[in-house]
Amino acid sequence: MLNKGVRSEEDRRIESIVLKLSSIGFVPEQEACLAVLDEELKKIGLSYEHLLITDGTVLAEHLYRFNFNWGYMEQFADILVKWSVSEPSFKDKAKALYAFIQNESKSFSFDIMTKISRL
């Protein structure tokens, strides 16, 4: 388990990555967009290609191992929903992330259930 100081530093690092990913206007046809996306995803052990082929449950477990708390994991799923306009497979991955949060966090969230039902 991470101590408080290291945990705060890790939270700031993850928050920075999630904020950067959410600011990316996802256009998979543009190489510059994919380069920026890959650069950020590499910080959490992913790439665009890996994100495309990874199952949603495996993705959730991967993010959990990279110390994503439930809030950051939900934000990552929200990003995938936004990007699913250009890449429809991201919708299923987001749904799997929401379900993982709902099951593993041991607390019920109407907000997450609403997000799942909209997908």
GIDA-V68996 format. One record per backbone hydrogen bond with DSSP energy under -1.0 kcal/mol. CO is the residue of the C=O (numbers start at 1). NH is the residue of the N-H. If there is no record, write none. Layout:
# GIDA-V68996
CO_NH + CO_NH
This chain:
# GIDA-V68996
3_7 + 4_8 + 5_9 + 6_10 + 7_11 + 8_12 + 9_13 + 10_14 + 11_15 + 12_16 + 13_17 + 14_18 + 15_19 + 16_20 + 17_21 + 18_22 + 19_23 + 24_26 + 27_30 + 30_34 + 31_35 + 32_36 + 33_37 + 34_38 + 35_39 + 36_40 + 37_41 + 38_42 + 41_44 + 41_46 + 42_45 + 47_51 + 48_52 + 49_53 + 50_54 + 55_59 + 56_60 + 57_61 + 58_62 + 59_63 + 60_64 + 61_65 + 62_66 + 63_68 + 64_67 + 69_73 + 70_74 + 71_75 + 72_76 + 73_77 + 74_78 + 75_79 + 76_80 + 77_81 + 78_82 + 79_83 + 80_84 + 83_86 + 83_87 + 87_90 + 88_91 + 89_93 + 90_94 + 91_95 + 92_96 + 93_97 + 94_98 + 95_99 + 96_100 + 97_101 + 98_102 + 99_103 + 100_104 + 101_105 + 109_113 + 110_114 + 111_115 + 112_116 + 113_117 + 114_118
